[in-house]
Amino acid sequence: MNDLAVIDSHVHLYDPAALSYPWMADIPQLNKPHSLADFAAVCGPVRVEGFIFVEVDTAPGDRLAEAEWVATLASRDDRIKAIVAAAPIELGDAARADLDNLKALPLVRGVRRLIQSEPDPDFCIRSDFVAGVRLLAEYDLSFDICVYHHQLGAAVELAKRCGEVRFVLDHVGKPDIRSGSLAPWREHIRAMAELPNVWCKLSGMATEADHQNWTRDDLRSYIDHVVECFGFDRLMFGGDWPVSTLATDYPRWVDTVLWATGSCSEIERRQLFRDTAAGFYRLP
């Protein structure tokens, strides 16, 4: 691990005393400040040279304030390499004002509008949502797809309808690792990987397993499949800290990924842990 230089594609920072995060109310382990110093302390022997901040599902009125807060942090700490901000993409063309505000922040490289909590499995292929995502190409912004496995079919269709937009699938599409189920997640991942405008984050998997009892063998078939489908040039490591702390510590997750990809070359390992994220988010 000491020889590994990491650019983490998926890190969250927040302070519930400063901005509102209603979804954390019933999760005391997460519902407290998680700062740059906290992140540095948990990395242990892992040398994280930089990371991508990903929005944390604030209350709608705090979305721009969150991006501005992180931009201020980044002005004092260059470990924050880029920002994936929240925006109301479901408004279609009416989301332009939000995108204009975000584009004024130089580190904003992408947008995420959470889909996983939507009860309608076709939410992301409603006409206004598709129109909002298509706007991102005009702003030179990517889109992070965050869905559960049962929503992956619609996510594939979204990426097909927006071929001019660059997508990255968060947390390998949140497969049902607790039950050991691979179908139809496996088929949807293959269909997603066939689209040249889609990348994938190797992240968030331990939290989809049994939090207390998972083993690295539980994750192996899922990791093998995304590596086979996306290849290392479209696959990027993500820590998903601090949500990941519900199931793992940071060094254990890194060690699990290193173990599962142990047969890869040094070039492929560098792509996975550094270069793919740097290229996708257009880091200097």
C-alpha positions as a printed Julia matrix, in Angstrom:
284×3 Matrix{Float64}:
   0.0     0.0     0.0
   2.85    2.4     0.76
   3.91    2.26   -2.88
   0.39    2.97   -4.15
  -0.44    6.53   -5.23
  -4.22    6.98   -5.22
  -6.6     9.48   -6.73
  -9.87    8.48   -5.09
 -12.81    9.06   -7.44
 -15.47    9.18   -4.72
 -15.12   10.95   -1.37
 -17.72   12.85    0.68
 -17.06   15.73    3.09
 -19.76   17.46    5.1
 -20.84   19.19    8.27
 -24.49   18.68    9.3
 -24.25   21.8    11.46
 -23.57   23.91    8.36
 -25.83   22.3     5.74
 -28.89   20.07    5.92
 -28.71   16.34    5.13
 -32.13   14.91    6.1
 -31.3    11.34    5.07
 -28.64   11.07    7.8
 -31.04   11.71   10.67
 -31.39    8.02   11.53
 -27.75    7.08   10.9
 -25.78    8.44   13.88
 -22.49    6.97   12.61
 -22.7     9.3     9.61
 -24.7    12.2    11.07
 -21.69   14.18   12.3
 -18.94   16.25   10.65
 -16.54   14.44    8.34
 -13.65   16.71    7.47
 -10.46   16.73    5.44
  -8.51   16.01    8.61
 -10.8    13.09    9.43
 -10.26   11.62    5.97
  -6.48   11.96    6.23
  -6.59   10.16    9.58
  -8.48    7.12    8.28
  -6.36    6.49    5.19
  -3.64    4.82    7.26
  -0.86    3.46    5.03
  -2.73    4.37    1.83
  -1.17    7.39    0.1
  -4.14    9.35   -1.26
  -2.67   12.15   -3.35
  -6.03   13.61   -4.29
  -9.7    12.87   -4.59
 -12.95   13.81   -6.29
 -15.58   15.28   -3.97
 -19.05   13.87   -4.69
 -22.23   15.59   -3.5
 -23.84   14.25   -0.34
 -27.58   14.63   -1.08
 -28.17   17.86    0.8
 -31.6    19.37    1.18
 -32.48   20.92   -2.22
 -31.97   24.47   -1.0
 -28.37   23.71   -0.01
 -27.1    22.22   -3.28
 -25.22   25.24   -4.58
 -24.02   26.15   -1.07
 -22.48   22.68   -0.78
 -20.49   23.11   -4.0
 -19.37   26.58   -2.94
 -18.29   25.28    0.49
 -16.19   22.52   -1.07
 -14.67   24.99   -3.55
 -13.57   27.09   -0.55
 -12.03   24.02    1.09
 -10.21   23.23   -2.16
  -8.7    26.71   -2.27
  -6.89   25.79    0.94
  -6.16   22.1     0.25
  -5.21   20.85   -3.19
  -6.09   17.25   -2.38
  -9.59   18.17   -3.59
  -9.03   17.84   -7.33
 -12.58   18.14   -8.67
 -16.22   18.45   -7.6
 -19.27   16.43   -8.62
 -22.09   18.74   -7.59
 -25.82   18.22   -7.12
 -28.27   19.71   -9.6
 -32.04   19.29  -10.23
 -31.61   17.57  -13.58
 -35.21   16.33  -13.44
 -36.33   19.9   -14.27
 -35.1    19.54  -17.83
 -34.29   22.84  -19.52
 -35.28   24.67  -16.34
 -32.1    23.3   -14.73
 -30.01   25.76  -16.78
 -29.86   28.36  -14.01
 -28.44   25.78  -11.58
 -25.9    24.61  -14.14
 -24.87   28.19  -14.87
 -24.16   28.71  -11.16
 -22.19   25.48  -10.91
 -20.18   26.18  -14.04
 -18.93   29.37  -12.41
 -16.99   27.15   -9.99
 -13.87   25.98  -11.88
 -13.5    22.67  -10.03
 -17.0    21.44  -10.91
 -16.44   18.69  -13.46
 -19.66   16.75  -13.15
 -23.16   16.51  -11.74
 -25.01   13.9    -9.76
 -28.72   13.74   -9.18
 -29.43   10.69   -7.0
 -31.72    8.14   -8.62
 -31.44    5.32   -6.07
 -34.11    6.74   -3.74
 -36.76    7.15   -6.46
 -39.62    4.61   -6.23
 -40.34    4.76   -9.96
 -37.79    2.45  -11.65
 -38.14    4.51  -14.84
 -37.6     7.86  -13.14
 -34.34    8.55  -14.98
 -35.88    8.03  -18.42
 -38.73   10.47  -17.96
 -38.56   13.05  -20.72
 -37.57   15.99  -18.5
 -34.84   14.0   -16.78
 -33.36   12.94  -20.13
 -33.54   16.55  -21.36
 -31.74   17.75  -18.23
 -28.96   15.19  -18.65
 -28.53   16.11  -22.3
 -27.85   19.69  -21.2
 -24.65   18.52  -19.52
 -22.86   18.08  -22.83
 -23.38   21.78  -23.51
 -21.74   22.59  -20.16
 -18.93   20.03  -20.6
 -20.06   18.21  -17.45
 -20.28   14.48  -16.81
 -23.05   12.64  -14.96
 -22.59   10.24  -12.04
 -25.24    7.5   -12.12
 -26.16    6.28   -8.63
 -28.76    3.5    -8.75
 -29.59    0.19   -7.13
 -29.36   -2.97   -9.2
 -33.11   -3.06   -9.92
 -32.85    0.39  -11.56
 -29.93   -0.49  -13.84
 -32.06   -1.31  -16.87
 -33.42    2.23  -17.0
 -29.94    3.64  -16.38
 -28.66    1.77  -19.43
 -31.44    3.32  -21.48
 -30.6     6.8   -20.13
 -26.99    6.44  -21.25
 -28.15    5.24  -24.67
 -30.43    8.25  -25.11
 -27.67   10.68  -24.12
 -24.76    9.47  -26.21
 -23.11   12.89  -26.18
 -22.81   12.87  -22.36
 -20.04   11.11  -20.42
 -21.38    8.91  -17.61
 -19.8     7.07  -14.72
 -21.69    4.37  -12.85
 -21.22    4.72   -9.09
 -20.66    1.69   -6.85
 -20.84   -0.8    -9.76
 -24.61   -0.34   -9.84
 -25.15   -1.53   -6.23
 -25.61   -5.26   -6.85
 -27.41   -7.49   -4.35
 -24.23   -8.81   -2.74
 -26.0    -9.73    0.51
 -27.94  -12.46   -1.26
 -25.13  -13.37   -3.65
 -27.37  -12.65   -6.64
 -25.7   -11.84   -9.97
 -28.68  -11.8   -12.35
 -29.86   -9.56  -13.91
 -27.14   -7.19  -12.62
 -24.52   -9.07  -14.6
 -26.38   -8.63  -17.88
 -27.1    -4.95  -17.22
 -23.43   -4.27  -16.44
 -22.43   -5.88  -19.71
 -24.98   -3.75  -21.59
 -23.74   -0.62  -19.82
 -20.12   -1.4   -20.65
 -20.97   -1.81  -24.34
 -21.76    1.93  -24.43
 -18.57    3.88  -25.17
 -19.74    6.91  -23.15
 -19.92    5.03  -19.81
 -17.21    4.46  -17.18
 -17.55    2.68  -13.82
 -16.44    3.25  -10.22
 -15.17    0.27   -8.26
 -16.62    1.58   -5.02
 -19.33    1.16   -2.42
 -19.44   -2.63   -2.56
 -18.9    -3.53    1.09
 -22.0    -1.56    2.06
 -24.05   -3.73   -0.32
 -22.77   -6.84    1.46
 -23.42   -8.0     5.04
 -21.91   -5.06    6.93
 -20.61   -7.11    9.83
 -19.71  -10.42    8.21
 -18.64   -9.83    4.6
 -15.44  -11.32    3.26
 -13.44  -10.37    0.2
 -14.55  -13.62   -1.44
 -18.15  -12.35   -1.29
 -17.13   -9.48   -3.6
 -14.79  -11.31   -5.96
 -17.24  -12.39   -8.68
 -18.69   -8.85   -8.87
 -15.27   -7.25   -9.14
 -14.16   -9.79  -11.75
 -17.21   -9.03  -13.85
 -16.8    -5.25  -13.93
 -13.1    -5.63  -14.72
 -13.94   -7.98  -17.59
 -16.66   -5.69  -18.94
 -15.12   -2.22  -18.54
 -11.41   -2.93  -18.55
  -8.99   -0.82  -16.54
  -9.15    2.14  -18.91
 -12.82    2.72  -17.94
 -12.71    1.57  -14.32
 -11.71    3.8   -11.39
 -11.19    3.17   -7.69
 -13.52    4.9    -5.23
 -13.44    4.8    -1.44
 -16.98    6.12   -0.84
 -15.78    7.46    2.52
 -17.41    7.93    5.0
 -20.49    5.95    3.87
 -18.14    2.99    3.51
 -17.43    3.08    7.26
 -20.77    1.37    7.83
 -19.07   -1.81    6.58
 -15.31   -1.35    6.28
 -12.32    0.82    7.05
 -10.41    2.52    4.25
  -7.24    0.36    4.21
  -9.32   -2.84    4.22
 -11.25   -1.72    1.15
  -8.03   -0.8    -0.69
  -6.51   -4.15    0.29
  -9.61   -5.98   -0.99
  -9.37   -4.27   -4.38
  -5.62   -4.97   -4.57
  -6.25   -8.64   -3.77
  -9.07   -9.0    -6.31
  -6.98   -7.4    -9.06
  -3.73   -9.05   -8.04
  -3.01  -10.41  -11.52
  -3.17   -7.02  -13.24
  -0.09   -5.24  -14.54
   1.47   -2.17  -12.95
   0.06   -0.06  -15.78
  -3.42   -1.46  -15.17
  -3.12   -0.87  -11.42
  -2.12    2.73  -12.05
  -5.11    3.15  -14.35
  -7.48    1.75  -11.73
  -6.17    3.71   -8.77
  -5.2     6.95  -10.47
  -5.19    7.54  -14.2
  -8.78    6.67  -15.14
 -10.23    9.08  -12.57
  -7.74   11.79  -13.55
  -8.66   11.45  -17.21
 -12.42   11.2   -16.73
 -12.63   14.24  -14.45
 -10.07   16.17  -16.53
  -7.61   16.84  -13.75
  -4.61   19.06  -14.53
